[in-house]
């Protein structure tokens, strides 16, 4: 089979679509023909060297995939040949709280990823794909979609409450769509005027341009009658954290999922303590979480926001680097 392997970091010259051995499967494993892979920042970060490597080179890239089971081990009980499946990013996080072992089993990082024609998984590391989504759409769920779903369902916010979602990244776009189905009042921020229309079409009730309003937390407080929002999904990190604390309501939560403004932050603890605010970090979820997410999607059908679908990895990564258009970039295989 062919696979996209990272041989050296620093530029796209370090990745190669090349022939490798077909994966072997164990008695509890399934072999999946990959039909689509969605790009995530972590894939780009490994290539460019902005994400630290946790294993030796070369290795197969790719975090999220959708495909069809083409072979099953003799003790597999949950899947059969022909089933449509999506892969789990953290391969051994089946349920419960995240621990060191579960955190270490990440596709396309600590273990070979899914940017390949075939991939082998333990049957506990894949779930059935939603029937109403294409392979390309289903391939976007297990990182960005699941992260947004976990935040909105585990943060404690309830229908009718106010949520602020930053930016137009994949987690943010999913969060806006999901929050709309859950009945929240949605506010969003963006630095691009053209994206304001997209955010409103997806369900945002109010959109703030943070370039026009650098102190966007003051605008949030104005729009909410100085009540603030019950949840902030903060994808920026850095200096944004303090602004999120100032924008959140009493007893609210700031959910941190990104660090576009940097990994270091200085916050005023008095603001946090006085409001009784929870400051939480979120990653993607477990297999149990994904198995809750998929049925929820069937009952609340949405279609992931797609920027473009490619048949070649290089133009896909080049477009990803420019980050000009909101939505997921996906590579499909024939």
C-alpha positions in Angstrom: 0.0 0.0 0.0 1.0 3.7 -0.1 1.1 6.0 2.8 2.2 9.6 3.6 5.2 9.5 5.8 7.2 12.2 7.5 10.9 11.8 7.0 12.2 15.2 8.3 10.6 18.2 9.8 10.7 21.8 8.7 8.9 21.9 5.3 6.7 20.0 3.0 9.8 18.5 1.3 10.0 16.2 4.3 6.8 14.3 3.5 6.6 11.5 0.9 3.7 9.5 -0.5 5.4 6.1 -0.8 5.1 2.4 -0.8 5.1 0.7 2.6 4.1 -2.8 3.8 0.4 -3.6 4.3 -0.5 -3.5 8.0 -0.9 -6.9 9.7 -4.0 -7.4 11.9 -4.3 -9.3 15.2 -7.2 -11.4 16.4 -9.2 -8.4 17.8 -8.3 -6.0 14.9 -10.0 -4.8 11.8 -8.3 -3.7 8.6 -9.9 -0.6 7.1 -9.6 0.7 3.5 -9.3 4.5 4.1 -11.6 6.6 1.9 -11.0 10.1 3.4 -8.6 11.8 5.8 -9.2 15.3 7.3 -6.4 17.7 8.1 -5.8 19.0 11.5 -3.3 21.5 12.9 -1.4 18.8 14.7 -0.6 17.1 11.3 0.7 20.4 9.9 2.6 21.1 13.2 4.5 17.8 13.0 5.6 18.6 9.4 6.7 22.1 10.2 8.3 21.3 13.6 5.9 23.4 15.7 4.7 20.2 17.4 7.4 18.2 19.2 8.0 14.7 17.9 7.3 11.9 20.3 8.7 9.1 18.2 11.4 8.3 15.7 11.1 9.2 12.0 9.8 8.2 9.6 6.1 7.6 10.5 2.7 7.8 8.9 0.9 11.1 9.3 -2.9 11.6 9.8 -5.2 12.0 12.7 -8.8 11.5 11.5 -10.2 9.0 8.9 -13.3 7.3 7.6 -13.3 4.1 5.6 -14.7 0.6 5.2 -13.8 -2.6 7.0 -12.2 -5.0 4.5 -10.9 -7.7 6.9 -11.6 -8.7 10.5 -9.6 -10.7 13.1 -11.1 -14.0 14.3 -12.2 -12.6 17.6 -13.7 -9.4 16.4 -17.4 -9.1 17.6 -18.4 -5.5 16.9 -17.7 -5.1 13.1 -18.1 -7.0 9.9 -16.7 -6.6 6.4 -18.4 -3.7 4.7 -19.0 -1.6 7.8 -18.3 2.1 7.5 -16.2 3.3 10.4 -14.3 6.3 11.7 -11.1 6.1 13.7 -10.5 7.3 17.2 -7.6 9.8 17.6 -6.4 8.5 21.0 -6.5 4.8 20.2 -6.7 3.4 23.7 -8.9 5.9 25.4 -12.0 3.8 25.4 -13.7 5.5 28.4 -13.2 7.1 31.8 -10.7 9.8 32.6 -7.6 10.5 30.5 -4.4 9.0 31.8 -0.8 8.8 30.7 -1.3 5.5 28.7 -4.5 6.8 27.0 -2.9 10.1 26.1 0.2 8.5 24.6 -1.7 6.5 21.9 -2.4 9.3 19.3 -2.7 8.5 15.6 -0.2 10.3 13.4 2.0 11.1 16.4 3.0 8.4 18.9 1.6 5.7 16.6 1.4 5.5 12.8 -1.5 7.6 11.5 -4.3 7.1 8.9 -2.9 8.9 5.8 -2.6 5.6 4.0 -4.6 3.4 1.8 -5.1 0.8 4.5 -5.0 1.0 8.3 -5.3 -1.6 11.1 -7.1 -0.8 14.3 -8.2 -2.7 17.4 -12.0 -3.0 17.2 -12.2 -0.8 20.3 -10.5 2.1 18.4 -13.1 2.6 15.7 -16.8 3.3 15.8 -19.6 3.0 13.2 -19.8 6.1 11.0 -23.0 8.2 10.9 -25.1 6.9 8.0 -26.2 10.4 6.8 -22.6 11.6 6.3 -20.3 11.0 3.4 -16.8 9.6 4.0 -15.4 13.1 3.6 -17.8 14.5 6.2 -17.4 11.6 8.6 -13.6 12.0 8.6 -13.9 15.4 10.3 -15.7 14.1 13.5 -13.2 12.4 15.8 -11.0 15.4 16.6 -12.7 18.7 15.9 -16.3 17.6 16.1 -15.8 15.4 19.2 -13.8 18.2 21.0 -16.7 20.6 20.5 -19.3 18.1 21.6 -17.4 17.2 24.8 -17.1 20.9 25.8 -20.8 21.6 25.2 -22.1 18.5 26.9 -19.6 18.3 29.8 -19.2 21.9 30.8 -22.6 22.1 32.5 -24.2 24.8 30.3 -27.9 24.2 29.6 -30.3 25.3 26.9 -31.0 29.0 26.9 -27.6 30.0 28.4 -25.0 32.1 26.6 -21.9 30.7 24.9 -19.0 32.6 23.3 -17.1 30.8 20.7 -13.8 32.2 19.4 -12.7 32.2 15.8 -13.5 30.1 12.7 -11.3 27.1 13.3 -12.7 23.6 13.0 -13.6 23.2 16.6 -15.2 26.6 16.7 -17.4 26.0 13.6 -18.5 22.6 14.9 -19.3 24.2 18.3 -21.5 26.9 16.7 -23.5 24.3 14.8 -23.8 22.0 17.8 -24.7 24.8 20.2 -27.5 25.9 17.9 -29.0 22.5 18.0 -28.7 22.5 21.8 -30.5 25.7 22.2 -27.8 28.1 23.4 -27.6 31.8 22.7 -24.4 32.0 20.7 -21.8 34.8 20.4 -18.7 34.5 18.2 -15.6 36.4 17.5 -13.6 36.7 14.2 -10.9 39.0 12.8 -12.2 38.7 9.2 -15.3 40.7 8.1 -16.1 38.1 5.4 -16.4 35.4 8.1 -19.1 37.3 10.0 -21.7 36.3 7.5 -20.6 32.6 7.7 -20.8 32.6 11.5 -24.3 34.1 11.5 -25.4 31.6 8.8 -24.2 28.8 11.1 -26.2 30.1 14.0 -24.3 32.8 15.8 -26.7 35.4 17.3 -24.0 38.0 17.7 -20.6 38.3 16.0 -17.8 40.6 17.3 -14.8 41.6 15.1 -11.9 41.5 17.5 -9.8 43.7 15.3 -12.5 46.4 15.4 -13.0 45.8 19.1 -9.6 44.7 20.6 -11.2 44.7 24.0 -13.9 42.3 22.8 -14.8 41.2 26.3 -16.2 44.7 26.9 -18.4 44.4 23.8 -19.6 41.0 25.1 -20.5 42.4 28.4 -22.4 45.3 26.7 -24.4 42.9 24.5 -25.3 40.8 27.5 -26.3 43.6 29.8 -23.1 43.2 31.8 -24.1 39.6 32.6 -21.4 37.9 30.6 -21.6 34.5 29.0 -21.9 31.2 30.8 -19.2 29.5 28.7 -16.3 30.7 26.7 -14.6 28.3 24.2 -11.1 29.9 24.0 -9.1 28.7 21.1 -6.5 31.6 21.2 -4.8 31.1 24.6 -2.1 33.6 25.5 -3.5 37.0 26.4 -7.0 35.9 25.4 -7.4 34.0 28.6 -7.7 37.1 30.8 -10.2 38.6 28.3 -12.3 35.4 28.5 -12.3 35.5 32.3 -13.6 39.1 32.1 -16.3 38.0 29.5 -17.6 35.0 31.5 -20.5 35.2 33.9 -20.5 34.4 37.6 -20.1 30.6 38.0 -19.2 30.3 34.4 -16.5 28.3 32.6 -13.6 29.2 30.3 -12.8 26.1 28.2 -9.3 26.3 26.7 -8.7 24.3 23.6 -6.0 26.2 21.7 -3.0 28.5 21.9 -2.9 30.5 18.7 -1.8 33.6 20.7 0.8 31.6 22.6 1.2 28.9 25.2 1.9 31.3 28.1 -0.7 33.4 29.8 -0.9 35.8 32.7 -4.3 36.0 34.4 -5.8 38.1 37.3 -6.6 35.5 39.9 -8.9 37.9 41.7 -11.2 38.0 38.6 -11.3 34.2 38.5 -11.9 33.8 42.2 -14.4 36.6 42.6 -16.6 35.2 39.8 -16.1 31.5 40.9 -15.0 30.7 37.4 -13.8 27.3 36.2 -10.8 27.4 33.9 -10.6 24.0 32.1 -8.5 22.4 29.5 -10.1 20.2 26.9 -8.7 17.7 24.4 -10.7 15.4 22.1 -12.6 12.5 23.7 -12.8 8.8 24.4 -14.5 6.1 22.4 -17.4 6.3 24.8 -17.7 10.0 24.0 -17.6 9.3 20.3 -20.3 6.7 20.6 -22.5 9.3 22.3 -21.7 11.9 19.7 -22.6 9.7 16.7 -26.2 8.9 17.8 -26.6 12.5 18.8 -25.7 13.5 15.2 -28.3 11.1 13.8 -31.0 12.7 15.9 -29.7 16.3 15.3 -28.3 16.1 11.8 -25.8 18.7 10.8 -23.3 18.7 8.0 -19.7 19.6 8.9 -18.5 22.9 7.4 -16.2 21.8 4.5 -13.8 24.2 2.9 -12.6 21.9 0.1 -12.0 18.2 -0.8 -8.8 17.2 -2.5 -7.5 14.0 -4.1 -3.8 15.0 -3.5 -2.2 15.7 -0.2 0.2 18.5 -1.3 -2.3 21.1 -2.5 -4.4 20.3 0.6 -1.5 21.1 3.0 -0.6 24.1 1.0 -4.1 25.5 1.3 -4.1 24.6 5.0 -1.0 26.6 5.5 -2.7 29.7 4.1 -5.8 29.3 6.3 -7.8 31.6 4.1 -11.2 29.9 4.1 -13.1 28.5 7.1 -14.0 24.8 7.1 -12.3 21.4 7.1 -9.9 20.4 4.4 -10.2 16.7 3.4 -8.2 14.4 1.2 -10.2 11.5 -0.4 -8.8 8.4 -1.8 -10.2 6.6 -4.9 
